């Protein structure tokens, strides 16, 4: 029974804190920070953007409305263009 406790804790955490991505174009800028629509708290989570041809344009993360962590950009043909690590914007 004790060996199932960590597994149950991980499952519970994944339900409470889902790792969904948001289209960066849906975020709203206010006061230099980004917010999810209809949310009073600055956005924390993963974001992406896709070109019209369906190829991923960017992938990154925000913490408290600022860029934080690894960000990657691709060109319209799908080749990696650049990658940067941000800390608090």
Backbone as XML, in Angstrom:
<?xml version="1.0"?>
<chain id="A" units="angstrom">
  <residue number="1" name="UNK">
    <atom name="N" x="0.812" y="-1.197" z="0.000"/>
    <atom name="CA" x="0.000" y="0.000" z="0.000"/>
    <atom name="C" x="0.858" y="1.265" z="0.000"/>
  </residue>
  <residue number="2" name="UNK">
    <atom name="N" x="1.966" y="1.257" z="0.742"/>
    <atom name="CA" x="2.824" y="2.437" z="0.826"/>
    <atom name="C" x="3.428" y="2.808" z="-0.527"/>
  </residue>
  <residue number="3" name="UNK">
    <atom name="N" x="3.651" y="1.837" z="-1.385"/>
    <atom name="CA" x="4.260" y="2.140" z="-2.675"/>
    <atom name="C" x="3.282" y="2.836" z="-3.620"/>
  </residue>
  <residue number="4" name="UNK">
    <atom name="N" x="1.996" y="2.800" z="-3.334"/>
    <atom name="CA" x="1.001" y="3.459" z="-4.185"/>
    <atom name="C" x="0.794" y="4.924" z="-3.809"/>
  </residue>
  <residue number="5" name="UNK">
    <atom name="N" x="1.223" y="5.327" z="-2.650"/>
    <atom name="CA" x="1.013" y="6.702" z="-2.194"/>
    <atom name="C" x="1.704" y="7.719" z="-3.112"/>
  </residue>
  <residue number="6" name="UNK">
    <atom name="N" x="2.973" y="7.538" z="-3.485"/>
    <atom name="CA" x="3.589" y="8.512" z="-4.409"/>
    <atom name="C" x="2.867" y="8.583" z="-5.762"/>
  </residue>
  <residue number="7" name="UNK">
    <atom name="N" x="2.404" y="7.463" z="-6.259"/>
    <atom name="CA" x="1.693" y="7.448" z="-7.536"/>
    <atom name="C" x="0.381" y="8.216" z="-7.411"/>
  </residue>
  <residue number="8" name="UNK">
    <atom name="N" x="-0.333" y="8.004" z="-6.332"/>
    <atom name="CA" x="-1.588" y="8.718" z="-6.106"/>
    <atom name="C" x="-1.347" y="10.219" z="-5.949"/>
  </residue>
  <residue number="9" name="UNK">
    <atom name="N" x="-0.273" y="10.597" z="-5.267"/>
    <atom name="CA" x="0.064" y="12.010" z="-5.093"/>
    <atom name="C" x="0.366" y="12.660" z="-6.436"/>
  </residue>
  <residue number="10" name="UNK">
    <atom name="N" x="1.074" y="11.950" z="-7.312"/>
    <atom name="CA" x="1.380" y="12.472" z="-8.650"/>
    <atom name="C" x="0.121" y="12.639" z="-9.484"/>
  </residue>
  <residue number="11" name="UNK">
    <atom name="N" x="-0.773" y="11.680" z="-9.420"/>
    <atom name="CA" x="-2.031" y="11.786" z="-10.157"/>
    <atom name="C" x="-2.857" y="12.960" z="-9.658"/>
  </residue>
  <residue number="12" name="UNK">
    <atom name="N" x="-2.926" y="13.134" z="-8.358"/>
    <atom name="CA" x="-3.678" y="14.237" z="-7.784"/>
    <atom name="C" x="-3.085" y="15.574" z="-8.217"/>
  </residue>
  <residue number="13" name="UNK">
    <atom name="N" x="-1.770" y="15.690" z="-8.194"/>
    <atom name="CA" x="-1.109" y="16.930" z="-8.606"/>
    <atom name="C" x="-1.366" y="17.230" z="-10.081"/>
  </residue>
  <residue number="14" name="UNK">
    <atom name="N" x="-1.388" y="16.208" z="-10.930"/>
    <atom name="CA" x="-1.626" y="16.439" z="-12.351"/>
    <atom name="C" x="-3.052" y="16.903" z="-12.613"/>
  </residue>
  <residue number="15" name="UNK">
    <atom name="N" x="-3.994" y="16.497" z="-11.786"/>
    <atom name="CA" x="-5.373" y="16.968" z="-11.937"/>
    <atom name="C" x="-5.542" y="18.388" z="-11.414"/>
  </residue>
  <residue number="16" name="UNK">
    <atom name="N" x="-4.828" y="18.728" z="-10.353"/>
    <atom name="CA" x="-4.951" y="20.057" z="-9.771"/>
    <atom name="C" x="-4.186" y="21.111" z="-10.554"/>
  </residue>
  <residue number="17" name="UNK">
    <atom name="N" x="-3.077" y="20.741" z="-11.176"/>
    <atom name="CA" x="-2.227" y="21.675" z="-11.916"/>
    <atom name="C" x="-1.966" y="21.151" z="-13.328"/>
  </residue>
  <residue number="18" name="UNK">
    <atom name="N" x="-2.946" y="21.241" z="-14.223"/>
    <atom name="CA" x="-2.763" y="20.725" z="-15.582"/>
    <atom name="C" x="-1.739" y="21.549" z="-16.355"/>
  </residue>
  <residue number="19" name="UNK">
    <atom name="N" x="-1.049" y="20.918" z="-17.259"/>
    <atom name="CA" x="-0.012" y="21.560" z="-18.053"/>
    <atom name="C" x="-0.527" y="21.904" z="-19.448"/>
  </residue>
  <residue number="20" name="UNK">
    <atom name="N" x="-1.616" y="22.636" z="-19.525"/>
    <atom name="CA" x="-2.160" y="23.008" z="-20.819"/>
    <atom name="C" x="-1.423" y="24.231" z="-21.357"/>
  </residue>
  <residue number="21" name="UNK">
    <atom name="N" x="-1.350" y="24.334" z="-22.670"/>
    <atom name="CA" x="-0.698" y="25.463" z="-23.314"/>
    <atom name="C" x="-1.752" y="26.432" z="-23.806"/>
  </residue>
  <residue number="22" name="UNK">
    <atom name="N" x="-1.394" y="27.707" z="-23.829"/>
    <atom name="CA" x="-2.304" y="28.729" z="-24.321"/>
    <atom name="C" x="-1.670" y="29.432" z="-25.517"/>
  </residue>
  <residue number="23" name="UNK">
    <atom name="N" x="-2.494" y="29.748" z="-26.501"/>
    <atom name="CA" x="-2.029" y="30.517" z="-27.650"/>
    <atom name="C" x="-1.648" y="31.910" z="-27.157"/>
  </residue>
  <residue number="24" name="UNK">
    <atom name="N" x="-0.423" y="32.324" z="-27.423"/>
    <atom name="CA" x="0.073" y="33.607" z="-26.915"/>
    <atom name="C" x="-0.752" y="34.771" z="-27.452"/>
  </residue>
  <residue number="25" name="UNK">
    <atom name="N" x="-1.371" y="34.586" z="-28.605"/>
    <atom name="CA" x="-2.189" y="35.641" z="-29.200"/>
    <atom name="C" x="-3.487" y="35.872" z="-28.424"/>
  </residue>
  <residue number="26" name="UNK">
    <atom name="N" x="-3.855" y="34.954" z="-27.538"/>
    <atom name="CA" x="-5.061" y="35.110" z="-26.729"/>
    <atom name="C" x="-4.799" y="35.835" z="-25.414"/>
  </residue>
  <residue number="27" name="UNK">
    <atom name="N" x="-3.533" y="36.033" z="-25.059"/>
    <atom name="CA" x="-3.208" y="36.727" z="-23.818"/>
    <atom name="C" x="-3.393" y="38.232" z="-23.992"/>
  </residue>
  <residue number="28" name="UNK">
    <atom name="N" x="-3.685" y="38.909" z="-22.887"/>
    <atom name="CA" x="-3.937" y="40.345" z="-22.895"/>
    <atom name="C" x="-2.838" y="41.041" z="-22.110"/>
  </residue>
  <residue number="29" name="UNK">
    <atom name="N" x="-2.247" y="42.103" z="-22.699"/>
    <atom name="CA" x="-1.194" y="42.846" z="-22.008"/>
    <atom name="C" x="-1.794" y="44.011" z="-21.235"/>
  </residue>
  <residue number="30" name="UNK">
    <atom name="N" x="-1.355" y="44.162" z="-19.988"/>
    <atom name="CA" x="-1.790" y="45.269" z="-19.159"/>
    <atom name="C" x="-0.683" y="45.582" z="-18.166"/>
  </residue>
  <residue number="31" name="UNK">
    <atom name="N" x="-0.202" y="46.806" z="-18.180"/>
    <atom name="CA" x="0.834" y="47.229" z="-17.237"/>
    <atom name="C" x="2.150" y="46.488" z="-17.416"/>
  </residue>
  <residue number="32" name="UNK">
    <atom name="N" x="2.461" y="46.063" z="-18.633"/>
    <atom name="CA" x="3.709" y="45.359" z="-18.896"/>
    <atom name="C" x="3.674" y="43.873" z="-18.588"/>
  </residue>
  <residue number="33" name="UNK">
    <atom name="N" x="2.528" y="43.363" z="-18.133"/>
    <atom name="CA" x="2.379" y="41.941" z="-17.835"/>
    <atom name="C" x="1.310" y="41.346" z="-18.738"/>
  </residue>
  <residue number="34" name="UNK">
    <atom name="N" x="1.352" y="40.041" z="-18.919"/>
    <atom name="CA" x="0.333" y="39.366" z="-19.721"/>
    <atom name="C" x="-0.638" y="38.618" z="-18.823"/>
  </residue>
  <residue number="35" name="UNK">
    <atom name="N" x="-1.903" y="38.652" z="-19.220"/>
    <atom name="CA" x="-2.990" y="38.032" z="-18.466"/>
    <atom name="C" x="-3.794" y="37.128" z="-19.388"/>
  </residue>
  <residue number="36" name="UNK">
    <atom name="N" x="-4.324" y="36.053" z="-18.839"/>
    <atom name="CA" x="-5.274" y="35.225" z="-19.569"/>
    <atom name="C" x="-6.590" y="35.994" z="-19.631"/>
  </residue>
  <residue number="37" name="UNK">
    <atom name="N" x="-7.374" y="35.788" z="-20.677"/>
    <atom name="CA" x="-8.662" y="36.489" z="-20.767"/>
    <atom name="C" x="-9.538" y="36.197" z="-19.545"/>
  </residue>
  <residue number="38" name="UNK">
    <atom name="N" x="-10.193" y="37.229" z="-19.049"/>
    <atom name="CA" x="-11.112" y="37.120" z="-17.906"/>
    <atom name="C" x="-10.439" y="36.590" z="-16.640"/>
  </residue>
  <residue number="39" name="UNK">
    <atom name="N" x="-9.178" y="36.944" z="-16.437"/>
    <atom name="CA" x="-8.453" y="36.512" z="-15.236"/>
    <atom name="C" x="-7.753" y="37.722" z="-14.633"/>
  </residue>
  <residue number="40" name="UNK">
    <atom name="N" x="-7.886" y="37.919" z="-13.340"/>
    <atom name="CA" x="-7.269" y="39.053" z="-12.657"/>
    <atom name="C" x="-5.820" y="38.799" z="-12.272"/>
  </residue>
  <residue number="41" name="UNK">
    <atom name="N" x="-5.381" y="37.541" z="-12.347"/>
    <atom name="CA" x="-4.021" y="37.163" z="-11.982"/>
    <atom name="C" x="-3.154" y="37.109" z="-13.234"/>
  </residue>
  <residue number="42" name="UNK">
    <atom name="N" x="-1.923" y="37.617" z="-13.151"/>
    <atom name="CA" x="-1.019" y="37.548" z="-14.300"/>
    <atom name="C" x="-0.772" y="36.088" z="-14.677"/>
  </residue>
  <residue number="43" name="UNK">
    <atom name="N" x="-0.554" y="35.859" z="-15.970"/>
    <atom name="CA" x="-0.510" y="34.499" z="-16.505"/>
    <atom name="C" x="0.760" y="33.761" z="-16.114"/>
  </residue>
  <residue number="44" name="UNK">
    <atom name="N" x="0.586" y="32.515" z="-15.707"/>
    <atom name="CA" x="1.683" y="31.590" z="-15.454"/>
    <atom name="C" x="1.368" y="30.304" z="-16.195"/>
  </residue>
  <residue number="45" name="UNK">
    <atom name="N" x="2.277" y="29.899" z="-17.090"/>
    <atom name="CA" x="2.062" y="28.667" z="-17.829"/>
    <atom name="C" x="2.764" y="28.694" z="-19.174"/>
  </residue>
  <residue number="46" name="UNK">
    <atom name="N" x="2.528" y="27.645" z="-19.945"/>
    <atom name="CA" x="3.158" y="27.493" z="-21.259"/>
    <atom name="C" x="2.324" y="28.179" z="-22.331"/>
  </residue>
  <residue number="47" name="UNK">
    <atom name="N" x="3.026" y="28.697" z="-23.348"/>
    <atom name="CA" x="2.370" y="29.343" z="-24.481"/>
    <atom name="C" x="2.952" y="28.814" z="-25.786"/>
  </residue>
  <residue number="48" name="UNK">
    <atom name="N" x="2.208" y="29.022" z="-26.860"/>
    <atom name="CA" x="2.666" y="28.628" z="-28.186"/>
    <atom name="C" x="2.052" y="29.572" z="-29.203"/>
  </residue>
  <residue number="49" name="UNK">
    <atom name="N" x="2.543" y="29.491" z="-30.413"/>
    <atom name="CA" x="1.950" y="30.186" z="-31.546"/>
    <atom name="C" x="2.218" y="29.331" z="-32.773"/>
  </residue>
  <residue number="50" name="UNK">
    <atom name="N" x="1.272" y="29.347" z="-33.712"/>
    <atom name="CA" x="1.378" y="28.523" z="-34.915"/>
    <atom name="C" x="1.216" y="29.404" z="-36.147"/>
  </residue>
  <residue number="51" name="UNK">
    <atom name="N" x="2.074" y="29.192" z="-37.141"/>
    <atom name="CA" x="1.936" y="29.882" z="-38.424"/>
    <atom name="C" x="0.643" y="29.438" z="-39.112"/>
  </residue>
  <residue number="52" name="UNK">
    <atom name="N" x="0.215" y="30.198" z="-40.107"/>
    <atom name="CA" x="-1.003" y="29.854" z="-40.857"/>
    <atom name="C" x="-0.889" y="28.514" z="-41.573"/>
  </residue>
  <residue number="53" name="UNK">
    <atom name="N" x="0.341" y="28.098" z="-41.882"/>
    <atom name="CA" x="0.536" y="26.815" z="-42.567"/>
    <atom name="C" x="0.558" y="25.627" z="-41.600"/>
  </residue>
  <residue number="54" name="UNK">
    <atom name="N" x="0.329" y="25.893" z="-40.293"/>
    <atom name="CA" x="0.240" y="24.818" z="-39.308"/>
    <atom name="C" x="1.535" y="24.483" z="-38.601"/>
  </residue>
  <residue number="55" name="UNK">
    <atom name="N" x="2.627" y="25.117" z="-38.967"/>
    <atom name="CA" x="3.927" y="24.863" z="-38.335"/>
    <atom name="C" x="4.060" y="25.742" z="-37.092"/>
  </residue>
  <residue number="56" name="UNK">
    <atom name="N" x="4.615" y="25.165" z="-36.022"/>
    <atom name="CA" x="4.791" y="25.897" z="-34.772"/>
    <atom name="C" x="5.755" y="27.062" z="-34.967"/>
  </residue>
  <residue number="57" name="UNK">
    <atom name="N" x="5.343" y="28.229" z="-34.471"/>
    <atom name="CA" x="6.151" y="29.440" z="-34.588"/>
    <atom name="C" x="7.002" y="29.667" z="-33.344"/>
  </residue>
  <residue number="58" name="UNK">
    <atom name="N" x="6.390" y="29.501" z="-32.171"/>
    <atom name="CA" x="7.138" y="29.684" z="-30.920"/>
    <atom name="C" x="6.568" y="28.802" z="-29.830"/>
  </residue>
  <residue number="59" name="UNK">
    <atom name="N" x="7.395" y="28.585" z="-28.820"/>
    <atom name="CA" x="7.019" y="27.787" z="-27.663"/>
    <atom name="C" x="7.788" y="28.367" z="-26.483"/>
  </residue>
  <residue number="60" name="UNK">
    <atom name="N" x="7.081" y="28.716" z="-25.397"/>
    <atom name="CA" x="7.746" y="29.296" z="-24.240"/>
    <atom name="C" x="6.885" y="29.227" z="-22.998"/>
  </residue>
  <residue number="61" name="UNK">
    <atom name="N" x="7.365" y="29.864" z="-21.932"/>
    <atom name="CA" x="6.659" y="29.845" z="-20.652"/>
    <atom name="C" x="6.635" y="31.238" z="-20.050"/>
  </residue>
  <residue number="62" name="UNK">
    <atom name="N" x="5.569" y="31.497" z="-19.294"/>
    <atom name="CA" x="5.434" y="32.723" z="-18.525"/>
    <atom name="C" x="5.327" y="32.380" z="-17.050"/>
  </residue>
  <residue number="63" name="UNK">
    <atom name="N" x="5.837" y="33.278" z="-16.218"/>
    <atom name="CA" x="5.644" y="33.179" z="-14.770"/>
    <atom name="C" x="5.273" y="34.582" z="-14.287"/>
  </residue>
  <residue number="64" name="UNK">
    <atom name="N" x="4.106" y="34.676" z="-13.672"/>
    <atom name="CA" x="3.602" y="35.959" z="-13.172"/>
    <atom name="C" x="3.583" y="37.035" z="-14.255"/>
  </residue>
  <residue number="65" name="UNK">
    <atom name="N" x="3.199" y="36.635" z="-15.481"/>
    <atom name="CA" x="3.035" y="37.585" z="-16.573"/>
    <atom name="C" x="4.288" y="37.941" z="-17.331"/>
  </residue>
  <residue number="66" name="UNK">
    <atom name="N" x="5.434" y="37.389" z="-16.958"/>
    <atom name="CA" x="6.711" y="37.677" z="-17.614"/>
    <atom name="C" x="7.309" y="36.413" z="-18.226"/>
  </residue>
  <residue number="67" name="UNK">
    <atom name="N" x="8.052" y="36.584" z="-19.323"/>
    <atom name="CA" x="8.735" y="35.438" z="-19.937"/>
    <atom name="C" x="9.700" y="34.850" z="-18.923"/>
  </residue>
  <residue number="68" name="UNK">
    <atom name="N" x="9.677" y="33.517" z="-18.828"/>
    <atom name="CA" x="10.540" y="32.852" z="-17.858"/>
    <atom name="C" x="10.830" y="31.445" z="-18.345"/>
  </residue>
  <residue number="69" name="UNK">
    <atom name="N" x="12.081" y="31.077" z="-18.423"/>
    <atom name="CA" x="12.442" y="29.742" z="-18.887"/>
    <atom name="C" x="12.846" y="29.749" z="-20.357"/>
  </residue>
  <residue number="70" name="UNK">
    <atom name="N" x="12.876" y="28.567" z="-20.953"/>
    <atom name="CA" x="13.348" y="28.398" z="-22.325"/>
    <atom name="C" x="12.256" y="28.781" z="-23.331"/>
  </residue>
  <residue number="71" name="UNK">
    <atom name="N" x="12.630" y="29.606" z="-24.292"/>
    <atom name="CA" x="11.764" y="30.000" z="-25.400"/>
    <atom name="C" x="12.441" y="29.585" z="-26.694"/>
  </residue>
  <residue number="72" name="UNK">
    <atom name="N" x="11.655" y="29.035" z="-27.610"/>
    <atom name="CA" x="12.181" y="28.588" z="-28.895"/>
    <atom name="C" x="11.306" y="29.133" z="-30.008"/>
  </residue>
  <residue number="73" name="UNK">
    <atom name="N" x="11.949" y="29.609" z="-31.094"/>
    <atom name="CA" x="11.255" y="30.092" z="-32.276"/>
    <atom name="C" x="11.674" y="29.275" z="-33.483"/>
  </residue>
  <residue number="74" name="UNK">
    <atom name="N" x="10.712" y="29.030" z="-34.389"/>
    <atom name="CA" x="10.961" y="28.331" z="-35.635"/>
    <atom name="C" x="10.561" y="29.233" z="-36.797"/>
  </residue>
  <residue number="75" name="UNK">
    <atom name="N" x="11.193" y="29.033" z="-37.961"/>
    <atom name="CA" x="10.782" y="29.801" z="-39.134"/>
    <atom name="C" x="9.608" y="29.095" z="-39.818"/>
  </residue>
  <residue number="76" name="UNK">
    <atom name="N" x="9.071" y="29.685" z="-40.882"/>
    <atom name="CA" x="7.866" y="29.160" z="-41.522"/>
    <atom name="C" x="8.071" y="27.807" z="-42.207"/>
  </residue>
  <residue number="77" name="UNK">
    <atom name="N" x="9.322" y="27.417" z="-42.400"/>
    <atom name="CA" x="9.589" y="26.113" z="-43.005"/>
    <atom name="C" x="9.785" y="25.021" z="-41.953"/>
  </residue>
  <residue number="78" name="UNK">
    <atom name="N" x="9.770" y="25.402" z="-40.677"/>
    <atom name="CA" x="9.867" y="24.420" z="-39.609"/>
    <atom name="C" x="11.253" y="24.251" z="-39.024"/>
  </residue>
  <residue number="79" name="UNK">
    <atom name="N" x="12.226" y="25.017" z="-39.502"/>
    <atom name="CA" x="13.576" y="24.918" z="-38.951"/>
    <atom name="C" x="13.718" y="25.844" z="-37.742"/>
  </residue>
  <residue number="80" name="UNK">
    <atom name="N" x="14.436" y="25.372" z="-36.742"/>
    <atom name="CA" x="14.641" y="26.149" z="-35.518"/>
    <atom name="C" x="15.390" y="27.436" z="-35.851"/>
  </residue>
  <residue number="81" name="UNK">
    <atom name="N" x="14.812" y="28.550" z="-35.449"/>
    <atom name="CA" x="15.387" y="29.854" z="-35.732"/>
    <atom name="C" x="16.277" y="30.320" z="-34.588"/>
  </residue>
  <residue number="82" name="UNK">
    <atom name="N" x="15.733" y="30.280" z="-33.364"/>
    <atom name="CA" x="16.526" y="30.696" z="-32.206"/>
    <atom name="C" x="15.932" y="30.132" z="-30.924"/>
  </residue>
  <residue number="83" name="UNK">
    <atom name="N" x="16.738" y="30.199" z="-29.885"/>
    <atom name="CA" x="16.325" y="29.719" z="-28.575"/>
    <atom name="C" x="16.979" y="30.600" z="-27.521"/>
  </residue>
  <residue number="84" name="UNK">
    <atom name="N" x="16.198" y="31.022" z="-26.517"/>
    <atom name="CA" x="16.679" y="31.923" z="-25.483"/>
    <atom name="C" x="16.126" y="31.460" z="-24.143"/>
  </residue>
  <residue number="85" name="UNK">
    <atom name="N" x="16.882" y="31.701" z="-23.076"/>
    <atom name="CA" x="16.386" y="31.413" z="-21.724"/>
    <atom name="C" x="16.163" y="32.755" z="-21.025"/>
  </residue>
  <residue number="86" name="UNK">
    <atom name="N" x="14.923" y="32.964" z="-20.574"/>
    <atom name="CA" x="14.541" y="34.182" z="-19.876"/>
    <atom name="C" x="14.443" y="33.923" z="-18.378"/>
  </residue>
  <residue number="87" name="UNK">
    <atom name="N" x="14.716" y="34.968" z="-17.613"/>
    <atom name="CA" x="14.491" y="34.908" z="-16.162"/>
    <atom name="C" x="13.796" y="36.204" z="-15.769"/>
  </residue>
  <residue number="88" name="UNK">
    <atom name="N" x="12.545" y="36.082" z="-15.342"/>
    <atom name="CA" x="11.727" y="37.231" z="-14.941"/>
    <atom name="C" x="11.654" y="38.306" z="-16.030"/>
  </residue>
  <residue number="89" name="UNK">
    <atom name="N" x="11.399" y="37.871" z="-17.248"/>
    <atom name="CA" x="11.225" y="38.794" z="-18.370"/>
    <atom name="C" x="12.523" y="39.067" z="-19.061"/>
  </residue>
</chain>
